[in-house]
């Protein structure tokens, strides 16, 4: 996702309630095709955290960040 004045945001959406490393492995590989992208996995997992440079965000928090920050 291109955003004016910000880094490209690469998003993967998962329906899981518990994000594990296997859930974002493909996103990490895909990110190698871009120069310094921001990475985010959106899910139903209630824990908002950063892991391996990837923001793991509950869908409510992710929508706030994407559309209102």
Buried (B, 14 or more C-beta within 10 A) or exposed (E): EEEEEEEBBBBBEBEEEEBEEEBBEEBBEBBEEEEEBBBBBBBEBEEEEEBEEBBBBBBEBBEEBBEEE
